[in-house]
């Protein structure tokens, strides 16, 4: 593999001159630049990115913290971040924390060893104080780390209210709410909007908090069996909703005739299940793009127009909810 010294020798110039050409810093006459660029091409020389970052004081490298990429929400989010990063000339270092405090801390230590430009946090941030003290520019997605750190979220409370209104329109009499862990901002906000709307319309409900990645399907099945009055289900993620739909069908009940179901996110799988899932849609990929754009603004010493951006959500009608004028 060619080195910078090999390039300097081939072009008959100093290593410092090659470095100036690579980093586009300092004066180099056009003929010398042409010779260096030809030597780089002939030798197939690849500049050391870390060395360049130390020279330029920037690496064009962004670290992204996510708990996992097992669900479509996070894969779509990362896709949006990477797409915008590529457009703006940045690379992405993906740090999958597995929602584990120690693993997250190890990634923070690794990040400190690289000359990264900034961090996008889309995980639960068990080491929030350590992240903040790292002094990197930070943007959060789907979470709020601090009032002083920019965030991109969707309007979860309105989304929860929309879900409740849709079930009420479908003549909901008793609702099961399937939630993620209550300490999550998204869970708390969606649940709050949902519950407030049900209470306003005097619709009774019960709630069950579960793991978002590995839900206890046997427990959900037992809850549905033990509460035959359940005729509607709201799940705070599509992944939970699809699992609930499969359980309801397994129990011999019809969707939406016996139990109507609505989810949240609008992942692609919602169109593929039978019946297709009615859901509250949030712009997942756009959230990723906006997070990257916001971080780049900060790197240019500019402030985003909105410090805490809240994106609109909307109802996507499919076949898992009842219509109020239908006689099921």
JONOR-V690701 format. One record per pair of residues at least 4 apart in sequence whose C-alpha atoms are under 7 Angstrom apart, sorted by the first residue. I is the first residue (numbers start at 1). J is the second residue. Records with the same first field share a line. If there is no record, write none. Layout:
# JONOR-V690701
I = J ; J
This chain:
# JONOR-V690701
2 = 6 ; 43 ; 45
3 = 7 ; 45
4 = 8 ; 15
5 = 9 ; 15
6 = 10
7 = 11 ; 36 ; 39 ; 40
8 = 12 ; 13 ; 14 ; 15 ; 18
9 = 13
10 = 39
11 = 35 ; 36 ; 39
13 = 17
14 = 18
15 = 19
16 = 20
17 = 21
18 = 22 ; 36
19 = 23
20 = 24 ; 25 ; 26
21 = 25 ; 33
23 = 52
28 = 32 ; 33
29 = 33
30 = 34
31 = 35
32 = 36
33 = 37
34 = 38
35 = 39
36 = 40
37 = 41
38 = 42
39 = 43
40 = 44 ; 45
41 = 45
48 = 52
49 = 53
50 = 54
51 = 55
52 = 56
53 = 57 ; 58 ; 59 ; 115
54 = 58
58 = 115 ; 117
59 = 115 ; 116 ; 117
60 = 89 ; 90 ; 91 ; 117
61 = 90 ; 91 ; 92 ; 93 ; 116 ; 117
62 = 90 ; 91 ; 92 ; 93 ; 116 ; 117 ; 118 ; 119
63 = 92 ; 93 ; 94 ; 95 ; 116 ; 118 ; 119 ; 120
64 = 92 ; 93 ; 94 ; 95 ; 119 ; 120 ; 121
65 = 94 ; 95 ; 96 ; 97 ; 120 ; 121 ; 122 ; 123
66 = 95 ; 96 ; 97 ; 121 ; 122 ; 123
67 = 96 ; 97 ; 98 ; 99 ; 123
68 = 96 ; 97 ; 98
69 = 74 ; 75
71 = 75
72 = 76 ; 267
73 = 77 ; 267 ; 284
74 = 78
75 = 79
76 = 80 ; 284 ; 285
77 = 81 ; 284 ; 285 ; 287 ; 288
78 = 82 ; 288
79 = 83 ; 285
80 = 84 ; 285 ; 286 ; 288 ; 289
81 = 85 ; 288 ; 289 ; 292
82 = 86 ; 92
83 = 87
84 = 88 ; 289 ; 292
85 = 89 ; 90 ; 91 ; 292
86 = 90 ; 91
95 = 107
97 = 103 ; 104
99 = 124
100 = 104
101 = 105 ; 126 ; 127
102 = 106
103 = 107
104 = 108
105 = 109 ; 127
106 = 110
107 = 111
108 = 112
109 = 113
110 = 114
111 = 116
118 = 136 ; 137 ; 138 ; 295
119 = 136 ; 137 ; 138 ; 139
120 = 138 ; 139 ; 140
121 = 139 ; 140 ; 141
122 = 140 ; 141 ; 142 ; 143
127 = 131
128 = 132 ; 145
129 = 133
130 = 134
137 = 295 ; 298
138 = 149 ; 295
139 = 149 ; 150 ; 151 ; 291 ; 295
140 = 144 ; 145 ; 150 ; 151 ; 152
141 = 151 ; 152 ; 153 ; 291
142 = 152 ; 153 ; 186
143 = 151 ; 153 ; 185
144 = 151
145 = 149
150 = 307 ; 308
151 = 307 ; 308 ; 309
152 = 287 ; 291 ; 308 ; 309 ; 310
153 = 309 ; 310 ; 311
154 = 282 ; 310 ; 311 ; 312 ; 313
155 = 159 ; 310 ; 311 ; 312 ; 313
156 = 160 ; 186 ; 189 ; 190
157 = 161 ; 189 ; 190 ; 192 ; 193
158 = 162 ; 193
159 = 163 ; 190 ; 280 ; 313
160 = 164 ; 190 ; 191 ; 193 ; 194
161 = 165 ; 193 ; 194 ; 197
162 = 166 ; 315
163 = 167 ; 194 ; 262 ; 280
164 = 168 ; 194 ; 197 ; 198
165 = 169
166 = 170
167 = 171 ; 172 ; 232
168 = 172
169 = 323 ; 324
170 = 321 ; 322 ; 323 ; 324
171 = 324
172 = 231 ; 232
173 = 203 ; 204 ; 231
174 = 203 ; 204 ; 205 ; 229 ; 230 ; 231 ; 232
175 = 204 ; 205 ; 206 ; 230 ; 231 ; 232 ; 233
176 = 205 ; 206 ; 207 ; 230 ; 232 ; 233 ; 234
177 = 206 ; 207 ; 208 ; 233 ; 234 ; 235
178 = 207 ; 208 ; 209 ; 234 ; 235 ; 236
179 = 187 ; 208 ; 209 ; 210 ; 235 ; 236
180 = 187 ; 209 ; 210 ; 211 ; 212 ; 236
181 = 187 ; 209 ; 210 ; 211
182 = 187 ; 188 ; 209
183 = 188
184 = 188
185 = 189
186 = 190
187 = 191 ; 236
188 = 192
189 = 193
190 = 194 ; 236
191 = 195
192 = 196
193 = 197
194 = 198
195 = 199
196 = 200
197 = 201
198 = 202 ; 203
199 = 203
210 = 215 ; 216
211 = 215
216 = 220
217 = 221
218 = 222
219 = 223
220 = 224
221 = 225 ; 247
222 = 226
223 = 227
224 = 228 ; 230
231 = 258 ; 259 ; 260
232 = 259 ; 260 ; 261
233 = 260 ; 261 ; 262
234 = 261 ; 262 ; 263
235 = 240 ; 241 ; 262 ; 263 ; 264
236 = 263 ; 264
237 = 241 ; 263 ; 264 ; 265
238 = 242 ; 263 ; 264 ; 265 ; 266 ; 267
239 = 243
240 = 244
241 = 245 ; 261 ; 262 ; 263
242 = 246
243 = 247
244 = 248
245 = 249
246 = 250
247 = 251
248 = 252 ; 253
249 = 253 ; 254
253 = 258
254 = 258 ; 259
255 = 259 ; 260 ; 320
256 = 260 ; 261 ; 320 ; 321 ; 322
257 = 322 ; 328
260 = 320 ; 321 ; 322
261 = 320 ; 321
262 = 277 ; 278 ; 279 ; 320 ; 321
263 = 278 ; 279 ; 280
264 = 279 ; 280 ; 281
265 = 279 ; 280 ; 281 ; 282
266 = 270 ; 279 ; 280 ; 281 ; 282
269 = 273
270 = 276 ; 277
271 = 276 ; 277
272 = 276
273 = 277
275 = 319 ; 320
276 = 318 ; 319 ; 320
277 = 318 ; 319 ; 320
278 = 316 ; 317 ; 318 ; 319 ; 320 ; 321
279 = 315 ; 316 ; 317
280 = 313 ; 314 ; 315 ; 316
281 = 313 ; 314 ; 315 ; 316
282 = 313 ; 314
283 = 287
284 = 288
285 = 289
286 = 290
287 = 291
288 = 292
289 = 293
290 = 294
291 = 295
292 = 296
293 = 297
294 = 298 ; 304
295 = 299
296 = 300
297 = 301 ; 302 ; 303 ; 304
298 = 302 ; 303
